Amino acid sequence: MKKVILIAFISLLAGTSYAQTTKVGTVDRYYILNKMPELIVMENALKDYNKELQNDLKEKLDNYYKVYKTAEANFDMMTNAQKEAKQKELTDLENDISKFRQNGAQLIQLKENELMMPLYRKINDYVALVAKELSFTQIFFTGDSNLAYLDSAFDITAEVLDKMGLVK
């Protein structure tokens, strides 16, 4: 009798855990992102930062040419020690400009990531909210995945846009 009760209990437990289903959906994060007015603000901030970097580079180049022209004009009157010092200064300025150019793209990428994080967080928060309301257990982003098949019936992009108050 104990065996029968144990088997029945295990069967009931297994059946209950098997009955728990998963509901998987998708959302197009990039579509939502492009509908957000905050994206324009972010893009403008990134453009301003890019201009700031370009101005910094221009200042470095202007300084380099100023030092170069001064050195060129006074080269014949300089002592060997002064010539060497000026050549070292120009080499240091060239290296600084070169490093600044190399780091420029990385600086822009870092700034873009910094500016995009709040937008992605906002989207993720609304996706989580809609997913809970619609009883989804998992949501995949479609824009950056390698999913072989997506059923549009389980795409919650429109619902997230509605919840965010954005036009489809």
Secondary structure, DSSP 8 states (H G I E B T S, - for coil): -HHHHHHHHHHHHHHHHHH----EEEE-HHHHHHH-THHHHHHHHHHHHHHHHHHHHHHHHHHHHHHHHHHHHHGGGS-HHHHHHHHHHHHHHHHHHHHHHHHHHHHHHHHHHHHHHHHHHHHHHHHHHHHHHTT-SEEEESTT---S---GGGB-HHHHHHHHT---
